[in-house]
Amino acid sequence: MVRGGVILFIVALTAPSLAVAETISFADAAAQLAKNCGAVITANCRGVNLDANRLKECLSRNQDVMTPDCKANYLLTFDAIQKRIAARVTVANACTREIVKLCGGSTKETSKSVPCLVAAKGVSRNCTQAMSDAGYQ
């Protein structure tokens, strides 16, 4: 049951997997949570939907039974997840010109332009940095 829940959590986090320069990948974040907090999640968060916010709330409510590794690392892991999500939004803003002019795309659907942005020549430094922070490169 635990492994199935952790695997589901990993799949949910890695759906469109991106990275942030100061964070870890979604898959690595899920693996880190499973390693550090797997027993606590299994014992205390059994009926919790395994999305990041609900899992974070459950772990926060159960700090009194957390292992030292879980207590020391779970907030850092969730912070890394939030930074990664924010980096995705930044790509649309930093790459507006490239998405429209080089890739013929729309900033409303930035993810569809990512393969073009990665391969395109003449991409600005800000756009390149944003894509790197978001884990596209």
Secondary structure, 3 states (H helix, E strand, C coil): CHHHHHHHHHHHHHCCCCCCCCCCCHHHHHHHHHHHHHHHHHHHCCCCCCCHHHHHHHHHHCHHHCCHHHHHHHHHHHHHHHHHHHHHHHHHHHCHHHHHHHCCCCHHHHHHHHHHHHHCCCCCHHHHHHHHHCCCC
